[in-house]
């Protein structure tokens, strides 16, 4: 990640005073924008910042997954009532925007060594590792464009490298989207149950072996390709599949470059 640690402070205009329609609790009369005073508490509660909320959301996500993430649980994580969060985020979707950028905060772009192909090969592998290392991270970031300081730094770094490689401005923008969307989609599939058998405790390898056995047992006159390619279809692990996909994407990007830049 580029060192893009610009401070994003809430202004008074950005204070969220509107509460959800189904939440009758409003910030107390004594509370001031940006504070986390609890109505009727009579004493100050822990200070809440957007950064603190993002880090608390990361901890809840790691413990309980995206399905278990809620405004109330994040509020409890920072030691305040849920109403206090609405000074900073209006709803769970805005909380996910903060969480998205917090996840990107631990991303580290590869060094600018070697050619563009080596750099973006490393980029893809690092991004996959980041999403796999953080529970449900792919579910949070997939399809979400919520530029915070961390994501902005990543985007700037990627675009700079793509343009330096020789891609046109339009191709560089599309390539940046392609690389992110591919890795996110791959990890989403990688983390989804391969079948009901995995949910019940079977390993992915065991399930793949069983699928290979099924393919080989099919009548060859009806399924000649499945029979012939049973091993090729089921033997590669996810690392091998990811590597194949990355190389083919890089091949495609190379075709957009002048011959002497490939």
C-alpha positions as CSV (number, residue, x, y, z in Angstrom):
1,X,0.0,0.0,0.0
2,X,1.3,3.5,-0.7
3,X,1.7,5.6,2.4
4,X,-1.5,7.4,1.9
5,X,-2.3,8.2,5.5
6,X,-4.2,11.4,4.9
7,X,-6.5,12.1,7.8
8,X,-10.2,12.2,6.9
9,X,-11.9,14.2,9.7
10,X,-15.6,14.6,10.0
11,X,-16.8,18.2,9.5
12,X,-19.9,19.5,11.2
13,X,-21.6,19.2,7.8
14,X,-20.7,15.5,7.7
15,X,-22.2,14.7,11.1
16,X,-25.0,12.2,10.8
17,X,-27.9,13.4,12.8
18,X,-30.7,11.5,11.1
19,X,-31.6,8.1,12.7
20,X,-33.1,5.1,10.9
21,X,-36.9,5.1,10.9
22,X,-37.0,1.9,13.0
23,X,-34.7,3.3,15.6
24,X,-36.4,5.6,18.1
25,X,-33.2,6.3,20.0
26,X,-31.7,9.7,19.2
27,X,-28.4,11.3,20.4
28,X,-28.9,13.0,23.7
29,X,-29.5,16.7,24.0
30,X,-26.1,17.2,25.7
31,X,-24.2,15.4,22.9
32,X,-22.2,17.4,20.5
33,X,-21.3,16.4,16.9
34,X,-18.4,13.9,16.9
35,X,-18.9,13.0,20.6
36,X,-20.3,9.7,21.7
37,X,-22.2,10.8,24.8
38,X,-25.0,8.4,25.7
39,X,-28.4,9.9,26.4
40,X,-28.9,10.2,30.1
41,X,-25.6,8.6,30.9
42,X,-24.4,11.7,32.8
43,X,-20.8,10.8,32.1
44,X,-18.6,10.7,29.0
45,X,-18.3,7.4,27.2
46,X,-15.3,6.4,25.1
47,X,-14.5,8.7,22.2
48,X,-15.6,7.3,18.9
49,X,-13.9,8.1,15.6
50,X,-14.4,6.7,12.1
51,X,-11.0,4.9,12.4
52,X,-12.1,3.3,15.7
53,X,-15.3,2.1,14.2
54,X,-13.5,0.6,11.2
55,X,-11.1,-1.3,13.5
56,X,-13.9,-2.5,15.7
57,X,-15.8,-3.7,12.6
58,X,-12.7,-5.6,11.5
59,X,-12.6,-7.4,14.9
60,X,-16.3,-8.3,14.7
61,X,-16.0,-9.4,11.2
62,X,-13.1,-11.7,12.1
63,X,-15.0,-13.2,15.0
64,X,-18.5,-13.5,13.5
65,X,-18.3,-13.1,9.8
66,X,-20.2,-10.7,7.6
67,X,-23.6,-12.3,8.5
68,X,-22.9,-11.6,12.2
69,X,-21.7,-8.0,11.7
70,X,-24.2,-5.4,13.0
71,X,-24.2,-1.8,14.1
72,X,-25.1,-2.9,17.6
73,X,-22.2,-5.3,17.8
74,X,-19.7,-2.8,16.5
75,X,-21.0,-0.2,19.0
76,X,-20.5,-2.7,21.8
77,X,-17.0,-3.4,20.6
78,X,-16.0,0.2,21.1
79,X,-18.0,0.5,24.4
80,X,-20.9,2.8,23.3
81,X,-24.6,2.6,22.6
82,X,-25.6,1.9,18.9
83,X,-27.1,5.4,18.7
84,X,-23.6,6.9,19.0
85,X,-22.5,5.3,15.8
86,X,-25.0,7.4,13.8
87,X,-22.9,10.5,14.3
88,X,-20.4,8.9,12.0
89,X,-22.3,6.4,9.8
90,X,-25.9,6.4,8.9
91,X,-26.4,2.7,8.4
92,X,-24.7,-0.6,7.9
93,X,-23.8,0.1,4.3
94,X,-21.7,3.2,5.3
95,X,-20.1,1.0,8.0
96,X,-19.2,-1.5,5.3
97,X,-17.6,1.4,3.3
98,X,-15.3,2.1,6.3
99,X,-14.6,-1.6,6.7
100,X,-13.7,-1.9,3.0
101,X,-11.0,0.7,3.3
102,X,-9.8,-0.7,6.6
103,X,-9.3,-4.1,4.9
104,X,-7.2,-2.4,2.2
105,X,-5.1,-0.8,4.9
106,X,-3.1,-3.9,5.3
107,X,-2.4,-4.4,1.6
108,X,1.2,-3.9,0.5
109,X,1.9,-3.3,-3.2
110,X,4.8,-5.3,-4.6
111,X,8.2,-3.6,-5.1
112,X,8.7,-1.9,-8.4
113,X,11.2,-4.5,-9.6
114,X,11.2,-6.3,-12.9
115,X,8.8,-5.7,-15.7
116,X,5.1,-4.7,-15.5
117,X,4.1,-8.4,-15.9
118,X,6.1,-9.5,-12.8
119,X,4.7,-6.6,-10.8
120,X,1.1,-7.3,-11.6
121,X,1.6,-11.0,-11.2
122,X,2.7,-10.3,-7.6
123,X,-0.1,-7.8,-7.2
124,X,-2.7,-10.5,-7.9
125,X,-1.2,-13.0,-5.6
126,X,-0.8,-10.5,-2.7
127,X,-4.4,-9.4,-3.1
128,X,-5.7,-12.9,-3.0
129,X,-3.7,-13.6,0.1
130,X,-5.1,-10.5,1.8
131,X,-8.7,-11.5,1.1
132,X,-8.1,-15.1,2.2
133,X,-6.4,-14.0,5.4
134,X,-9.3,-11.8,6.5
135,X,-12.6,-13.6,7.1
136,X,-15.3,-12.7,4.6
137,X,-13.1,-9.9,3.2
138,X,-14.0,-10.8,-0.3
139,X,-17.7,-10.5,0.5
140,X,-17.1,-7.0,1.9
141,X,-15.0,-5.6,-1.0
142,X,-16.5,-7.3,-4.0
143,X,-18.3,-4.7,-6.2
144,X,-17.8,-1.9,-3.6
145,X,-16.3,1.4,-4.7
146,X,-15.9,3.4,-1.5
147,X,-12.6,5.3,-1.9
148,X,-11.0,6.0,1.4
149,X,-7.3,6.9,1.9
150,X,-6.1,3.3,1.7
151,X,-8.0,2.4,-1.5
152,X,-7.1,5.7,-3.1
153,X,-3.4,4.9,-2.5
154,X,-3.8,1.4,-4.1
155,X,-5.7,2.8,-7.1
156,X,-3.1,5.5,-7.7
157,X,-0.2,3.0,-7.5
158,X,-1.9,0.5,-9.9
159,X,-2.8,3.1,-12.5
160,X,0.7,4.6,-12.4
161,X,2.2,1.2,-13.1
162,X,-0.3,0.4,-15.8
163,X,0.3,3.7,-17.6
164,X,4.1,3.3,-17.2
165,X,3.8,-0.1,-18.8
166,X,2.5,1.5,-22.0
167,X,-1.3,1.0,-21.7
168,X,-3.5,3.8,-22.9
169,X,-5.4,5.7,-20.3
170,X,-8.7,3.9,-21.1
171,X,-7.0,0.5,-21.1
172,X,-5.2,1.3,-17.8
173,X,-8.5,2.2,-16.1
174,X,-10.2,-1.0,-17.4
175,X,-7.2,-3.2,-16.5
176,X,-7.2,-1.9,-12.9
177,X,-10.9,-2.9,-12.7
178,X,-10.3,-6.2,-14.3
179,X,-7.5,-7.2,-11.9
180,X,-9.5,-6.3,-8.8
181,X,-12.7,-7.9,-10.0
182,X,-11.0,-11.1,-11.0
183,X,-9.2,-11.6,-7.7
184,X,-12.4,-10.8,-5.7
185,X,-14.5,-13.2,-7.8
186,X,-11.9,-16.0,-7.6
187,X,-11.7,-15.7,-3.8
188,X,-15.5,-15.6,-3.5
189,X,-15.7,-18.9,-5.4
190,X,-12.7,-20.3,-3.5
191,X,-14.4,-19.6,-0.1
192,X,-17.8,-20.9,-1.1
193,X,-18.7,-24.5,-0.4
194,X,-17.8,-26.7,-3.3
195,X,-20.8,-28.9,-2.6
196,X,-23.1,-30.0,0.3
197,X,-20.4,-32.5,1.2
198,X,-18.0,-29.8,2.2
199,X,-20.6,-28.2,4.5
200,X,-21.0,-31.6,6.1
201,X,-17.3,-31.9,6.8
202,X,-15.7,-33.3,3.7
203,X,-12.5,-31.8,2.4
204,X,-12.3,-30.1,-1.0
205,X,-9.7,-32.6,-2.1
206,X,-11.9,-35.5,-1.2
207,X,-14.8,-34.0,-3.1
208,X,-12.6,-33.3,-6.2
209,X,-11.3,-36.9,-6.1
210,X,-14.9,-38.2,-5.9
211,X,-15.9,-36.0,-8.9
212,X,-13.0,-37.4,-10.9
213,X,-14.1,-40.9,-10.2
214,X,-17.7,-40.0,-11.3
215,X,-16.4,-38.5,-14.5
216,X,-14.3,-41.5,-15.3
217,X,-17.3,-43.8,-14.7
218,X,-19.5,-42.0,-17.2
219,X,-20.3,-43.8,-20.5
220,X,-17.6,-42.7,-22.9
221,X,-19.9,-42.7,-25.8
222,X,-22.0,-39.9,-24.2
223,X,-19.4,-38.0,-22.3
224,X,-16.0,-38.6,-24.1
225,X,-14.5,-35.3,-23.0
226,X,-15.4,-35.6,-19.3
227,X,-14.0,-39.1,-19.3
228,X,-10.8,-38.2,-21.0
229,X,-10.2,-35.0,-19.0
230,X,-11.3,-36.3,-15.6
231,X,-7.9,-35.9,-14.1
232,X,-7.3,-32.5,-15.7
233,X,-10.6,-31.2,-14.4
234,X,-10.2,-32.3,-10.8
235,X,-6.5,-32.6,-10.1
236,X,-5.3,-29.0,-10.0
237,X,-5.5,-27.2,-6.6
238,X,-6.7,-23.7,-6.2
239,X,-3.2,-22.2,-6.4
240,X,-2.6,-23.9,-9.8
241,X,-6.0,-22.6,-11.0
242,X,-5.3,-19.1,-9.8
243,X,-1.9,-19.1,-11.5
244,X,-3.3,-20.2,-14.8
245,X,-6.0,-17.5,-14.7
246,X,-3.5,-14.7,-13.7
247,X,-1.2,-15.7,-16.6
248,X,-4.0,-15.6,-19.1
249,X,-5.1,-12.2,-17.9
250,X,-1.6,-10.9,-18.2
251,X,-1.4,-12.4,-21.7
252,X,-4.5,-10.4,-22.5
253,X,-3.1,-7.2,-21.2
254,X,0.2,-7.8,-23.1
255,X,-1.8,-7.9,-26.3
256,X,-2.9,-4.3,-25.7
257,X,0.7,-3.1,-25.6
258,X,3.0,-2.2,-28.5
259,X,5.2,-5.3,-29.4
260,X,8.3,-3.8,-27.9
261,X,6.6,-3.2,-24.5
262,X,5.2,-6.7,-24.0
